[in-house]
Structures are given as C-alpha cells and as structure tokens.
Amino acid sequence: MAFITAVFIFYISSLSFPPNFAPGFYYLSIIYHAGIFFIFSFFLFLSGKFEIKFIFITLLIALLYASLDELHQLFVPGRAADIIDFAVDSVGIFFSLLASRFIKI
C-alpha cells in the first residue's frame, strides 16, 4: 500500500495546473499534502517492524520522498517546488508516526 500511495503521489505531482486553479484550492492543497503523506508514512511504517528504530527509518524515507516530490515538481509545467508544501507534508508524516506509536499487533 505504501508503494501504491507513492505512485499516486508521483502521478498527482506530474499533473499541470493552471495558475489560480480554483478558489479555495490552497486549503484543499494543504489537506491533500498532509493527508497523503500521513497515509504514505503510515503504510510505510506498517510494512516494517513495530520498533522505535523503524519509526526513524520511516521518518527518513518519508521526508526524503516528500523532498524528492517537491524537486520533481520543478520539472512539471505549471508546478513549482514549495517549502510550505514540504512543511505540510512533514506535518502529515509526523502525525502519522505519532498515531502509529499507539498501534500494537
């Protein structure tokens, strides 16, 4: 599921959007960024061992993927890399890992 989510993130990041795509799009973008990286890092964590060490590995991989996603957007017409998007991605990742600490299997 983490791989499928990563592919979905890449696909959405490859789409071009015209400037001022839609009113209120900014807020939807924030919800999308935090939500999709919450899901990505959550499934990534579930794919490994339930150990503290794996939380840090998941954090590293998810943050690396978020930064590569923003870098990828530099090459997509109508898109740009944005540090705010990366920060929102990071918030989703951190909340996911916080939530995953309460899972015990």
C-alpha positions in Angstrom: 0.0 0.0 0.0 2.9 2.4 0.7 4.2 1.7 -2.9 0.8 2.4 -4.4 0.5 5.6 -2.4 3.9 6.7 -3.6 2.9 6.0 -7.2 -0.3 8.0 -6.7 1.7 10.9 -5.2 4.1 10.9 -8.2 1.1 10.8 -10.6 -0.6 13.8 -9.0 2.7 15.7 -8.8 3.1 15.1 -12.6 -0.2 16.9 -13.4 -0.1 20.5 -14.6 -2.4 23.0 -13.1 -3.1 26.5 -14.5 -2.4 29.4 -12.2 -5.3 30.1 -9.8 -6.7 26.7 -10.5 -9.8 27.1 -8.3 -11.0 29.3 -5.5 -10.2 27.7 -2.2 -7.7 25.3 -3.9 -5.0 26.4 -1.4 -6.8 24.9 1.5 -7.6 21.7 -0.4 -3.9 21.5 -1.3 -2.9 21.7 2.4 -5.4 18.9 3.3 -4.1 16.8 0.3 -0.5 17.2 1.2 -0.9 16.5 4.9 -3.3 13.6 4.3 -1.5 11.8 1.5 1.8 11.9 3.4 0.0 10.8 6.5 -1.3 7.8 4.6 2.1 7.1 2.9 4.2 7.1 6.1 1.5 5.2 8.0 1.5 2.3 5.4 5.3 2.6 5.2 5.5 2.1 8.9 3.1 -0.8 8.8 5.3 -2.6 6.3 8.1 -3.0 8.8 8.7 -4.0 12.4 6.9 -2.2 15.2 10.1 -0.9 16.8 11.4 2.6 17.7 14.2 2.2 15.2 11.9 1.6 12.4 10.0 4.8 13.2 13.2 6.7 12.4 13.7 4.8 9.2 10.2 5.5 8.2 10.6 9.2 9.0 13.8 9.4 7.0 12.3 7.6 3.9 9.0 9.7 4.1 10.8 13.0 4.4 13.2 12.1 1.6 10.2 11.2 -0.6 8.5 14.4 0.3 11.6 16.4 -0.7 12.0 14.5 -3.9 8.3 15.1 -4.7 8.9 18.8 -4.4 12.0 18.6 -6.6 10.1 16.6 -9.2 7.5 19.4 -9.4 10.3 21.8 -10.6 10.2 19.9 -13.9 6.4 19.9 -14.3 5.0 22.8 -16.4 2.7 24.9 -14.2 4.1 23.5 -10.9 6.9 24.6 -8.6 8.7 23.3 -5.6 7.4 25.0 -2.4 8.9 24.8 1.1 5.5 25.3 2.6 4.2 22.1 0.8 7.2 20.3 2.2 6.4 21.6 5.7 2.8 20.5 5.4 4.0 17.0 4.1 6.2 16.8 7.2 3.3 17.6 9.5 1.3 14.7 7.9 4.3 12.4 8.3 4.9 13.3 12.0 1.2 12.9 12.9 1.2 9.5 11.1 4.2 8.3 13.1 2.6 9.7 16.3 -0.6 7.7 15.5 1.4 4.6 14.7 3.0 4.6 18.1 -0.4 3.6 19.5 -0.7 0.5 17.3 0.3 -2.8 18.8 0.0 -6.0 16.9 
